[in-house]
Amino acid sequence: MAKAKTLGGLQLSGKLGDTLVFVRYGDEMIVRMAPSPRKKDSWSSKQQSQRVRFRAVTWHYRWYKETVVVPIWNLSATVRHTGFNLFVQANMPAFDQTGKVSDYSLLHFSTGPVPLPQNLTVERNPENPAQVQFRWSTNRLSQAEMASDKLMVFAYNPGYKSPLNTGASRADGVASLDLPTDWGDRQLHLYLYFQRADGSAYSNDRYFTV
């Protein structure tokens, strides 16, 4: 609505249609277009893809918040970056423009200062495909490595969201894990990492597929 006032001159101000108008007697006329709300289809294809990816990784965060982000990623949070920020930033590259995981090797479930061991390997038990075996080097542990560090495994599965405890320590150098029987012998995406025995620190994860 526009308002007009006449007291020794003309004064008009307000909105006329999509135009904001302000006229003062003796001054120049000032006219500018009113800003209109941004329409959904005004986003560029790149911006739309980025929004889809962000929604996907945010859902990913919510699904693993209590079992992964809070106990692990929040330990690496800083004044400038929360556990949420770090988790989203680390996992965004794994998702494509449709919001699906396009590269499982780019997913991450653990982060931290605990070192991973040398010569870490993973393979299925040839006599029992439902069992996965792990091996790593145990000689010459550094000061940052503790013999009591626990080997943890995250097996990516849309219906399963908790890390698996192998029950093995760094000093063991070997471990095996019996997978749920309903997983069968299908391809698995595994993320291995070590944690302090008291859960006070974690390592970065390493991806394997078997």
C-alpha positions as CSV (number, residue, x, y, z in Angstrom):
1,M,0.0,0.0,0.0
2,A,1.2,3.5,-0.8
3,K,0.6,6.6,1.3
4,A,0.2,10.2,0.1
5,K,0.5,13.4,2.1
6,T,0.1,17.0,1.0
7,L,1.3,19.7,3.4
8,G,3.0,22.3,1.2
9,G,4.1,19.7,-1.2
10,L,3.7,16.1,-2.3
11,Q,5.0,13.2,-0.4
12,L,4.4,9.6,-1.6
13,S,5.9,6.5,-0.1
14,G,5.1,2.8,-0.1
15,K,4.8,-0.2,-2.4
16,L,3.0,-0.1,-5.7
17,G,2.8,-3.6,-7.1
18,D,6.4,-4.9,-7.2
19,T,7.9,-1.5,-7.0
20,L,8.9,0.5,-3.9
21,V,8.4,4.2,-4.4
22,F,9.5,7.3,-2.4
23,V,8.9,10.8,-3.7
24,R,9.6,13.9,-1.7
25,Y,8.7,17.4,-2.9
26,G,11.7,19.3,-4.1
27,D,14.0,16.2,-4.2
28,E,14.6,13.7,-6.9
29,M,12.3,10.7,-7.2
30,I,13.7,7.5,-5.8
31,V,12.3,4.3,-7.3
32,R,13.6,0.7,-6.7
33,M,12.2,-2.7,-7.3
34,A,11.0,-4.6,-4.3
35,P,13.1,-7.8,-3.7
36,S,11.1,-10.9,-4.4
37,P,11.5,-14.2,-2.6
38,R,14.0,-16.6,-4.2
39,K,12.2,-19.4,-6.0
40,K,13.3,-23.0,-5.7
41,D,14.0,-23.2,-9.4
42,S,16.3,-20.2,-9.3
43,W,19.0,-22.3,-7.7
44,S,21.7,-23.3,-10.2
45,S,22.2,-27.1,-10.9
46,K,25.4,-27.0,-8.9
47,Q,23.7,-25.4,-5.9
48,Q,20.8,-27.9,-6.1
49,S,23.2,-30.8,-6.2
50,Q,25.1,-29.4,-3.2
51,R,21.9,-29.1,-1.2
52,V,20.9,-32.7,-2.0
53,R,24.4,-33.9,-0.9
54,F,24.2,-31.9,2.3
55,R,20.7,-33.4,3.1
56,A,22.1,-36.9,2.5
57,V,25.1,-36.5,4.7
58,T,23.0,-34.8,7.4
59,W,20.8,-37.9,7.4
60,H,23.9,-40.0,7.6
61,Y,25.0,-37.9,10.6
62,R,21.7,-38.4,12.4
63,W,21.7,-42.1,11.8
64,Y,25.2,-42.5,13.4
65,K,25.1,-39.6,15.9
66,E,24.8,-41.6,19.1
67,T,27.0,-44.6,18.2
68,V,29.8,-42.8,16.2
69,V,29.7,-39.0,16.2
70,V,29.1,-38.3,20.0
71,P,31.7,-40.8,21.3
72,I,34.3,-40.4,18.6
73,W,34.0,-37.2,16.6
74,N,33.1,-34.9,19.5
75,L,36.5,-35.7,21.0
76,S,38.1,-34.0,18.1
77,A,35.8,-30.9,18.3
78,T,37.4,-27.5,18.6
79,V,36.1,-24.0,19.3
80,R,35.6,-23.5,15.6
81,H,34.5,-27.0,14.5
82,T,31.9,-29.2,16.3
83,G,31.8,-33.0,15.9
84,F,28.9,-32.5,13.5
85,N,31.0,-30.1,11.4
86,L,33.9,-32.5,11.2
87,F,31.8,-35.5,10.4
88,V,29.9,-33.8,7.7
89,Q,33.0,-32.3,6.1
90,A,34.8,-35.6,6.1
91,N,31.9,-37.6,4.6
92,M,30.5,-35.1,2.1
93,P,32.9,-36.3,-0.7
94,A,31.5,-39.8,-0.5
95,F,28.0,-38.7,-1.8
96,D,27.1,-37.9,-5.4
97,Q,24.7,-35.2,-6.7
98,T,21.7,-37.5,-6.2
99,G,22.5,-38.0,-2.5
100,K,23.7,-41.6,-2.8
101,V,27.1,-43.0,-1.7
102,S,29.2,-43.1,-4.8
103,D,32.5,-44.1,-3.2
104,Y,32.5,-46.1,-0.1
105,S,36.2,-45.6,0.4
106,L,35.5,-41.9,1.1
107,L,33.2,-42.6,4.1
108,H,34.7,-42.2,7.5
109,F,33.5,-43.3,10.9
110,S,36.4,-42.6,13.2
111,T,39.0,-39.9,13.6
112,G,41.7,-39.1,16.1
113,P,45.3,-39.1,17.1
114,V,45.8,-42.8,18.0
115,P,48.1,-44.4,15.3
116,L,47.0,-47.3,13.1
117,P,49.4,-50.3,13.1
118,Q,51.7,-51.2,10.2
119,N,50.7,-54.0,7.7
120,L,47.0,-54.0,8.6
121,T,45.3,-56.6,6.4
122,V,41.7,-58.0,6.1
123,E,40.5,-61.2,4.5
124,R,37.6,-63.6,4.7
125,N,38.1,-67.0,6.2
126,P,38.2,-69.3,3.1
127,E,36.5,-72.0,5.0
128,N,33.9,-69.8,6.6
129,P,32.8,-66.7,4.5
130,A,30.9,-65.3,7.4
131,Q,34.1,-64.8,9.4
132,V,36.6,-62.0,8.6
133,Q,40.2,-62.2,9.8
134,F,42.5,-59.3,10.6
135,R,46.3,-59.1,11.0
136,W,48.8,-56.4,11.7
137,S,52.3,-55.8,12.9
138,T,53.0,-55.7,16.6
139,N,56.8,-55.1,16.7
140,R,58.3,-51.8,17.6
141,L,55.3,-50.0,19.1
142,S,55.7,-46.2,19.1
143,Q,55.2,-44.1,22.3
144,A,51.7,-43.2,20.9
145,E,50.7,-46.8,20.5
146,M,49.5,-48.8,23.5
147,A,49.4,-52.5,23.6
148,S,46.0,-52.3,25.2
149,D,44.4,-50.3,22.3
150,K,41.3,-52.1,21.0
151,L,40.6,-53.0,17.4
152,M,37.1,-51.9,16.3
153,V,35.4,-52.6,13.1
154,F,32.6,-50.7,11.4
155,A,30.8,-52.8,8.8
156,Y,28.7,-50.5,6.6
157,N,25.2,-51.8,6.3
158,P,22.1,-49.6,5.9
159,G,20.3,-51.5,8.7
160,Y,23.2,-51.6,11.1
161,K,24.7,-48.6,12.8
162,S,27.0,-49.8,15.6
163,P,30.7,-50.5,15.6
164,L,31.7,-54.1,16.2
165,N,34.2,-54.9,19.0
166,T,36.6,-57.7,17.9
167,G,37.8,-58.2,21.4
168,A,41.4,-58.0,20.3
169,S,44.1,-55.7,21.5
170,R,46.9,-54.1,19.5
171,A,49.4,-56.5,21.2
172,D,47.5,-59.5,19.8
173,G,48.4,-58.8,16.1
174,V,45.5,-61.0,14.9
175,A,41.7,-61.1,15.3
176,S,38.6,-62.6,13.8
177,L,35.0,-61.5,13.6
178,D,31.9,-63.6,13.0
179,L,29.5,-61.5,11.0
180,P,25.7,-61.7,11.4
181,T,24.5,-64.8,9.5
182,D,21.9,-62.8,7.4
183,W,24.8,-60.8,5.9
184,G,25.8,-63.9,3.9
185,D,28.9,-63.7,1.6
186,R,28.0,-60.5,-0.1
187,Q,30.6,-57.7,-0.5
188,L,31.4,-55.9,2.7
189,H,32.6,-52.4,3.3
190,L,34.7,-52.4,6.4
191,Y,36.3,-49.5,8.4
192,L,38.9,-50.5,10.9
193,Y,40.2,-48.3,13.7
194,F,41.7,-48.5,17.1
195,Q,40.5,-47.0,20.4
196,R,42.1,-46.5,23.8
197,A,41.0,-49.1,26.3
198,D,39.2,-46.4,28.2
199,G,37.6,-44.9,25.1
200,S,39.4,-41.6,25.6
201,A,40.9,-41.4,22.1
202,Y,40.6,-43.0,18.7
203,S,42.5,-43.4,15.5
204,N,41.5,-42.5,11.9
205,D,39.8,-45.4,10.2
206,R,41.1,-47.4,7.2
207,Y,38.8,-48.8,4.5
208,F,38.7,-52.4,3.3
209,T,36.4,-54.3,1.1
210,V,36.0,-58.1,1.2
